[in-house]
């Protein structure tokens, strides 16, 4: 029963557009009213009606330690006793910045912001300011937040709003300098970089592992070609690691694929569940930011001390022996039997580390075009099948599932059995 959840949602609709504060929470694609969460513990969330669900969203990725981990809660509590916010610099900002600079070789300096959208917007402004060029290149299906210039053929929740992915309210002028190429298309990439337009190219921004059209890894040579060509024409390479940063390892996707970007956008994990993001990179670019450079960026509550303290505790935990090996083992325990069950079922599972997506209707997804064959009705049935069995997965097919250290073997096995049962029972 979900009577209380449904009542709260109907009341929310009267005060909040669509009843939600982010479109993907609406459950619009799966045919039911959205969940109203009350609490979370380890790998489980509880709704306001007392229903329990094994959680594979994990606040969309940052909760590698699971919900309400004692060390994270303690860190937040200790900092909150000192004050929630000051709008003034604190030592913990310096400590978290120093930790990230130490862990990620491409990062020499970093600035904290509050959201991934702010991070990518700032990265692009830095690139334009440093190069005195205007054009940027992004890839179809990559989502970099909702700033105007990047809402062009984007991924994530925008896919279900407008397949052309230019939001209402975004003027043509705002996107005139935004260029688009298909993700994972090396031939198109090389052809683009042979054109004269690259003389005005300030930056290329990319999800090194796409997570906002579902998990789509880069094909061999794609990121390498990007790095080579941007260096050749003098454009900055920006990695959007808002999802992958510290999720795929201590050096993120750039470490996994051995690529050295100029700027990197972080989010999710560095806040340990708090709303935190950052842009970091080579000092020669980061020093373009005010107050020492001419590129203006500001955030009154950026570097919130509670969020910084939680992020610092998270990164310290992630450096413990065997953390990422445990994540890999848990992910394989869940996904290996599912991959086997999907054979011949017109579906596929794509995984990188502890993030994965199950695509229904496609045997392989390499780019945004491949999403056109996905079966939305089948996914709605799939979601509800698992939801009714106490398993919460993304309510949109073009999103990533996340495995945490808190997921128990019993819950992983139960989930794998439930997913496999859906496909075995299909007619």
VENRA-V105993 format. One record per run of one state. SS is the DSSP state (h for helix, s for strand, l for the rest). FROM is the first residue (numbers start at 1). LEN is the number of residues. If there is no record, write none. Layout:
((SS | FROM | LEN) (SS | FROM | LEN))
//
This chain:
((l | 1 | 2) (h | 3 | 13) (l | 16 | 1) (h | 17 | 3) (l | 20 | 3) (h | 23 | 4) (l | 27 | 10) (s | 37 | 6) (l | 43 | 1) (s | 44 | 4) (l | 48 | 4) (s | 52 | 4) (l | 56 | 11) (s | 67 | 1) (l | 68 | 2) (h | 70 | 11) (l | 81 | 10) (h | 91 | 13) (l | 104 | 5) (s | 109 | 5) (l | 114 | 2) (h | 116 | 16) (l | 132 | 3) (s | 135 | 6) (l | 141 | 7) (h | 148 | 3) (l | 151 | 5) (h | 156 | 5) (l | 161 | 11) (h | 172 | 4) (l | 176 | 2) (s | 178 | 5) (l | 183 | 3) (h | 186 | 7) (l | 193 | 3) (h | 196 | 5) (s | 201 | 6) (l | 207 | 2) (s | 209 | 2) (l | 211 | 5) (s | 216 | 2) (l | 218 | 4) (h | 222 | 12) (l | 234 | 2) (s | 236 | 6) (l | 242 | 10) (h | 252 | 5) (l | 257 | 6) (s | 263 | 4) (l | 267 | 1) (h | 268 | 4) (l | 272 | 5) (s | 277 | 5) (l | 282 | 1) (h | 283 | 4) (l | 287 | 2) (s | 289 | 1) (l | 290 | 5) (s | 295 | 1) (l | 296 | 9) (h | 305 | 14) (l | 319 | 4) (h | 323 | 19) (l | 342 | 5) (s | 347 | 6) (l | 353 | 2) (s | 355 | 6) (l | 361 | 7) (h | 368 | 6) (l | 374 | 2) (h | 376 | 12) (l | 388 | 3) (s | 391 | 2) (l | 393 | 8) (s | 401 | 2) (l | 403 | 6) (h | 409 | 17) (l | 426 | 2))
//
